[in-house]
Amino acid sequence: MAWDEWEQLKSQAAERQSTHMRINHVPVEPGGGGTGSGDLVAHEDDLGAVGHEAFILFDKLDKQANVPVTGKGGTGSTSQAAAALKSHTFAMGAALDKTAEMWTSQVKSVLQACAHISNHLDYSKKRHSSDDVQIAAALRNSDGSTVSVSKLNEYFK
């Protein structure tokens, strides 16, 4: 491909792109997915619901995944079966033991991820609530009403 052809293709691609696209803008016409106010909103109920679902997944996986209970000296039934097979000199015992080891590692990683998600969203929910109270107290119009984010945006234009 010649250099001139490349430059021509780049300019044609640039012309096809909308020069009016703005990510931080709520469309004027309805149906644009926004609420119409232009304010960023993080509903505490939504954060709490996602965090709760992560906790439910953690709880179900923890109970049903057949992994050894840490700190209680127990083993999962798959590990017990592997030990029994190895004690009877079956080659499959070692393979099953390795499979159980990998399964346990993967399940523990997913459990940790669920716990982090649940804890982080609980923290975020509390933090957003606290931030909202603090911001509302600091940003007031002359009549005492709160200043919206879209109104603040006008001050920076």
Disulfide bonds with the S-S distance in Angstrom:
none
